[in-house]
Amino acid sequence: MAFEVGKPLSVQLVDGTALKGFVHAEDAAAGLVCLELIPSADLTLLPISNVKSATPIPDLADSRKWPANLDVDLPRLKAEQERIFRKRHIEFTHIGVGVTPEGQAVFDVLAKTLPCEWEGNVIVVFGTVRLGPPYDIKSIRVRMVLERRTRTPRPAEETNGVAS
């Protein structure tokens, strides 16, 4: 049995129930048809196997109200789609494959403020700093210069005369 979207039908169910409505949607793979009932405009989802018969209603005019302006801003929609795709792609590349939950947690913290990427199970920060398992400070191969700079006092001329 085929259901043409938008067409009015009189439907008889196997339990004897009679319905009238417009075909709103059909999912043949799921075995379902959605009717917009007349006159209530309520939607009802019916298993196609429960439909005993469906007869077109030829003289019924479609009195449903449709918006007059159905213009779609395709360039805007395509730009939004591309923006979402890029965002999801970045999120996807931020998921480490074969890494421990702790490693993923470290990556997530670093990636909030620094450019990071996975290279196997190694976190690469700024394209040069490599952090491998077990993802702690001892496993960083390149010590951060800034870490030492914050511990040692700087001369006054480096701080523009402001004491640190």
Summary of the structure (lengths in Angstrom):
residues: 164
radius of gyration: 31.6
end to end distance: 82.0
largest distance: 93.6
contacts: 349
relative contact order: 0.08
helix: 29%
strand: 27%
